[in-house]
Amino acid sequence: MCLLEEQAHPYIPNSPKNIRDDLLKEIGINSTDELYSDIPKELFNKKELKLPCAHSEYEVFKEVRNVLKKNKTVLDMPTFLGAGVWPHYVPAAVKAIISRGEFLTSYTPYQAEISQGMLQALFEYQSLMAELLEMPVVNASMYDWANALGEAALMAKRLTKKDVFLVPRIIHPERLSTLKTYAEPANIKVVQIEFNKDNGQLDLNDLESKLNEFRGNVAGVYIENPSYLGFLETHVDKISNMTHENEALFVVGVDPVSLGVIRPPGDYDADIVVGEGQPLGNPLNFGGPLLGIFATKDDMKFIRQIPGRLIGMTRSEDGKYRGFVMTLQTREQHIRRERATSNICSNEALCAVAAAIYLSLLGKRGIVELGKTILYNSHYAMKKLNDIDGVKAPYFNAPHFKEFLAMFHREGIGVEDIHKGLLSRGIHGGKIVKKEFPEFGESMLFCVTEIHTKRDIDMLALVIREIIEGGG
Amino acid sequence: MVKEFRQAKWSEPLIFEIGREGRIGHMVPTPSEEVREVVGEVEKLIPEVLRRKREPELPEVSEVEVVQHYTRLSQMNYGVDTGFYPLGSCTMKYNPRVNEELASMDEVAWIHPYQDESTVQGALELMYRLEKWLAEITGMHRFTLQPAAGAHGEYVGVQIIRAYHKYNGELGKRDEIIIPDSAHGTNPASAAMAGFKVIVVPSNEDGCVDIDALKAAVSERTAGLMLTNPNTLGIFEEKIGEIARIVHDAGGLLYYDGANLNAIVGKVRPGDMGFDIVHLNLHKTFSTPHGGGGPGAGPVGVTKELEKFLPVPLVEYDGEKYYLDWDRPYSIGKVKGFYGNFNVLVKAFAYILALGEKGLKTAAEISVLNTNYIVKKLGKVRGFELPYGKGKPRKHECVFSASPMKRDTKVKALDVAKRLLDFGIHAPTMYFPLIVHEALMIEPTETATKEQLDEFIEALSRISEEAYNNPEVVLSAPHNTSVTRLDEAMAARPKTLFLTWKMYLEKVGEK
């Protein structure tokens, strides 16, 4: 049912005719048309736009629900997808706090005195993330890991004045594509480094030869830990040293949820750390919003080049109160304009607050416990799948955290058969990576977290066994 | 009646200063005995060299303490839900609660972007329909929903300008983007990030683009022009037709910064003004909340000619099912992972559905009506003046100058802004656009009540009286907020730069 044109709208308090007339009278005009009299007549819409008519709240509620109910969720079917956004539980307390209107409906805290809540929460995010990463400086967020990586390459170039950025060949294709989008106009050349076929590890010989080939011109060397395909990069100290010997910056991408059990990048001398903070208290949301992590060293040369917002602790001018403000804003677009470190303005502040609440809830022991549960579950899944004749899991002979590649090598069974077979039995398998990495054959990237139960994993293995034994 | 405000003043410690050893705030699931047995010693799964040795110094707090802590912090924050928020260029309109409810459904929160398309038809349908609506509203051919924010959308737009000239073999030659001096700071920053030189054109006495200056600025090096219309003074660029001709004749493209669309949404379309590329801020015109600085969403629309350059993927419909189209060889590629801030898209979808065509138009008209009411009333208050475009109606916002007040009393725009906070009203945007001295940029939006507008004017009148009679109370404002004026210089000095709790402890030597 379309609402009537003359009806007042609940979102528009001055829409009733009597109030509108009051305002018009005070201004001294007869119609709002007079306020548009300066716009050339030919520009106004002549036809009615092909848009819906106005609806009551209940109708909106029903219509949007009806559309969305066509989705099947990860809660409806055990799902083993990760690859850049991962299913983790979001505690109710996180949701309750970030739904509070005082946070949700505020703008960037330009007026610090009336926005201390958001500023302190973001300062806590920076502080908590710094502990987890063992990096002294963390910004108040980027859009996501991919965008943070693009910005890291730009920052590496600004700092080193060099223009080659080395990245692993095993990298998320969307991350690589984003990096290239950012790198191209800045004249940064993105070069990929080969990997060891057996264990996936970065090929140190190839790294050395690329460092030699572009000697004196390498701005940064980037690795991911855990990698896109789930294995851990074990030669971090060696890569860090090789990078620094070549006067390049060491850039590391991380999944923060791994850092309760895995060595933090600050501990192996990363200069810039990027990553995806979504696992910390943010739902999947079909891939957005996410939370781009961006961290660097405590060195003014680096800090002055960091993109994005930074929150600093200070005092009131009379010295009475502790307080928080956005600081070092002269790096930013609203002041520095075309010479800013980045164009970023709106970021993912509320997702950062969610991460702060999440890390506070888990605390120093919870983040370790969570890491262990994920290790147990993912390794249980690897064992169960590897027990099946025709499956190799993990594909790489290396340590893994929560994701792993499985290869299906039974003749006549394609990875699509596995996917379809699982789906028809109410299970969603991992991401098919055959197109991205044909060299790994019929392979699928599985993700197992704390939300997967033994039963989910047993079912997954059982159904895959049935599919393979049944010939697809 | 203007009311004195009293914000919560909790002496709230940092989360690190709360709690006791041994407390936990959340229990994570633990694996069953059988899983443990099969896997064996979990420690051995991580090689020695990669094991975390030092525990992260995270707090040890109970769930109760966490909820109380962040609830108190929220009470020391101010949002549209708290009151009037006339922050210019930010379109701080009410964020309907039903949108939040819908966007938190499991069918939004718990769907993965790589799910089989057959299991996410609802999500794809919503994106497809939203794209169609946005295209219709702006007069564009296609939209990408991928950009996460307005500036991100600008970046995509400028990358498309780049791709277009590259496609035509003119990229080497066309390396300049023209931007008016009244533009948002993100415009020049986005252009520079995409590798362009920024050419600034001055505004004329009407606050609009100086046509002669524009004619002088365009050349065979012009890649494009970035413009917002209405501009940041809230004035409609009447000569947009001529501007478009000048830029197009020079071989450049016209980019529309959609930050100010709220004034004309549903009435006038950027596409009909001659723009080739448009970004929208769903967190402005389309009512999605700003979350204290994001997440937002900055979809980008383009003409038919430019469609091929849009980021991958786009949502298509084959008459039976919706699907993602990744096969777009001329695409600029990706600017972030996945498909955009989906959760935000859901809210914008619900908003358009609630308002409909007529409602969007009403929103535009009332936002403009509210602005001109402020213009009329505030124009009579001593110490404020409205520079540029004398007698011209304003659109979504108006920019007053506190220059007369500063000259007479030493009270600056900053002081006025801080004093407004004492009345429970968020300050306007200050010192922007740069072409107005002592600028106070006021955008009431259509969701303000007449009573709020009157209260706002009354507060400014009172501040004016104070400035002329008792300036100290204004100069030392705010008094009623959680904290009094903060020392920003201290926060930026390397010796007292505290970006984390640990940095503070190390520099100050406490602990």
Interface residues (C-beta under 8 A of the other chain):
Chain A: C2 L3 E5 H9 Y11 I12 P13 N14 S15 I19 R20 D22 L23 L24 E26 I27 G28 T32 E34 L35 Y36 S37 D38 I39 P40 L43 F44 N45 E48 L49 K50 L51 P52 C53 A54 H55 E57 E59 V60 F61 E63 V64 R65 V67 L68 K69 K70 N71 K72 T73 V74 L75 M77 T79 L81 A83 G84 V85 P87 Y89 V90 P91 A93 K95 A96 I97 I98 S99 R100 G101 E102 F103 L104 T105 S106 Y107 T108 P109 Y110 Q111 A112 E113 I114 S115 Q116 G117 M118 Q120 A121 L122 F123 E124 Q126 S127 L128 A130 E131 L132 E134 P136 V137 V138 A140 S141 Y143 D144 W145 A146 N147 L154 H172 E174 R175 S177 T178 K180 T181 Y182 P185 A186 N187 N225 L232 T234 V236 D237 L259 G260 V261 I262 R263 P264 D267 P283 L284 N285 F286 G287 G288 P289 L290 D298 M300 I303 R309 L310 I311 G312 M313 T314 R315 S316 E317 D318 K320 Y321 G323 F324 V325 T327 L328 E332 Q333 H334 I335 R336 R337 E338 R339 A340 S342 N343 I344 C345 S346 N347 E348 A349 L350 C351 V353 A356 I357 Y358 L359 S360 L361 L362 G363 K364 R365 G366 I367 V368 E369 L370 K372 T373 L375 Y376 N377 H379 Y380 K383 K384 P399 H400 H419 L423 H428 K431 E450 I451 K454
Chain B: Q7 E12 L14 I15 F16 G19 R23 I24 G25 H26 M27 V28 P29 T30 P31 S32 E34 V35 R36 V38 V39 V42 L45 I46 P47 V49 L50 R51 R52 K53 R54 E55 P56 E57 L58 P59 E60 V61 E63 V66 V67 H69 Y70 T71 R72 L73 S74 Q75 M76 N77 Y78 G79 V80 D81 T82 Y85 L87 C90 M92 K93 Y94 N95 P96 V98 E100 E101 L102 S104 M105 D106 E107 V108 A109 W110 I111 H112 P113 Y114 Q115 D116 S118 T119 V120 Q121 G122 A123 E125 L126 R129 K132 W133 E136 I137 A148 A149 G150 A151 H152 E154 Y155 Q159 R162 H184 G185 T186 P188 A189 S190 A191 A192 M193 A194 G195 V198 I235 F236 E238 I240 G241 I264 G266 K267 V268 R269 D272 M273 H283 S287 P289 H290 G291 G292 G293 G294 P295 G296 P311 V312 I332 G333 K334 V335 K336 G337 F338 Y339 G340 N341 F342 N343 V344 V346 F349 A350 I352 L353 A354 L355 G356 E357 K358 G359 L360 T362 A363 E365 I366 V368 L369 N370 N372 Y373 K376 K377 K392 P393 K395 A417 K418 L421 H426 A427 T429 M430 F432 E446 T447 A448 T449 K450 P478 T481 S482 V483 T484 R485 L486 D487 E488 M490 A491 A492 P494 T496 L497 F498 L499 T500 W501 K502 M503 Y504
